Amino acid sequence: MMYSCVHTHSTFCDGKNTMEEMAAAAYMSGIRCFGFSSHSFVPLDGFGLPLAKMPEYRAEGARIKELYRGKMEVLCGLELDSLAPDELSVEGFDYIIGSAHSVRSPAGTDYIIDGKPSHFTDTARDAFGGSAMLLCKHYFAQLAEFILRIKPEITGHFDIVTKFNLGNKFFNEDSAEYKSAALEALDAVLETGTVIEVNTGAISRGYRKAPYPDAFLLKRVLEKGGMIIITSDAHKAEFLTAGYDEAVEILKTIGFKSLAELTENGFIERNM
């Protein structure tokens, strides 16, 4: 049984349920440490938590934390996007998930790449000369730079460039070129001590058969002594623990014996 769920979204960003509904579902599922992690605001298409609603989001997180005190730990975090304005304050949040949903072209234009398959293919065509592999290389280099700069508690969906690539539809994930770019970025990220998220969200949404990141990356995390945390990246209450069992089996096969869980007192290590 999994007791932790700290990557979730509500109606404050692109989630389908309110914060209170998400917390209630978590409690009924037996989760004992639950976290809110709204997408931070980014200026591109007004994505994420509007700046004007930040105080309301914090207040609602605090209210629900008190509502469940003694029954379930509730944390209020933020999924800080690589495109978030530099002046965005993250002080006072219980934790930060550092994530990228976009890539910057050589010309300096930012493109969202994970909304739908056409976002990815159009970006490869318009910004990288039709090369999905070049897009991936830029993504990984930029993600590493971002994580090194902000040093978040958790690094989210590390290889989200594979979201729509089931069956190597757009690029070859088994190629040495791809693996080299991904591993170089991962090695740099692990130096910060960030916990690597094993994200089951693309499974519940029907895009992938396995969680992010891919097995070869998880093997490197294990080799380097890095820590992992399973999350669902749930945008609906019904998906709060979706894919957790599959993730545990994959991790055991790779050789992991334990994983991290985030609590009010920080990370703890739990045997699987």
ZIBEL-V412006 format. One record per backbone hydrogen bond with DSSP energy under -0.5 kcal/mol. NH is the residue of the N-H (numbers start at 0). CO is the residue of the C=O. Records with the same first field share a line. If there is no record, write none. Layout:
NH=CO  CO
This chain:
4=32
7=5
8=233
10=16
12=9
14=9
15=234
21=17
22=18
23=19
24=20
25=21
26=22
27=23
28=24
29=26
30=25
31=2
32=2
33=72
34=4
35=74
36=7
37=76
39=78
41=46
42=82
44=42
45=42
46=43
48=38
52=49
53=50
56=52
57=53
58=54
59=55
60=56
61=57
62=58
63=59
64=60
65=61
66=62
67=63
68=65
70=67
71=67
72=31
74=33
76=35  74
77=94
78=37
79=77  96
80=78
81=98
83=80
87=84
92=89
93=75
96=77
97=95  153
98=79  96
102=110
104=108
105=126
107=104
110=102
112=100
113=100
118=115
119=115
120=116
121=117
122=118
123=119
124=120
125=121
126=122
127=122  123
129=123
130=123  127
131=129
134=130
135=131
136=132
137=133
138=134
139=135
140=136
141=137
142=138
143=139
144=140
145=141
146=142
147=143
148=144
149=145
150=146
152=95
153=95
154=194
155=97  153
159=156
161=158
162=159
164=161
167=164
168=164
172=170
174=171
178=174
179=175
180=176
181=177
182=178
183=179
184=180
185=181
186=182
187=183
188=184
189=185
190=186  187
191=188
192=189
193=188
194=152
195=226
196=154  194
197=228
198=196  211
199=197  230
202=199
203=199
204=200
205=202
206=201
207=201
211=198
216=213
217=213
218=214
219=215
220=216
221=217
222=218
223=219
224=221
225=220
228=195
230=197
232=6
233=6
238=235
239=236
241=238
243=240
246=242
247=243
248=244
249=245
250=246
251=247
252=248
253=249
254=250
255=250
258=269
259=227
260=267
262=260  265
265=262
267=260
269=258
271=256
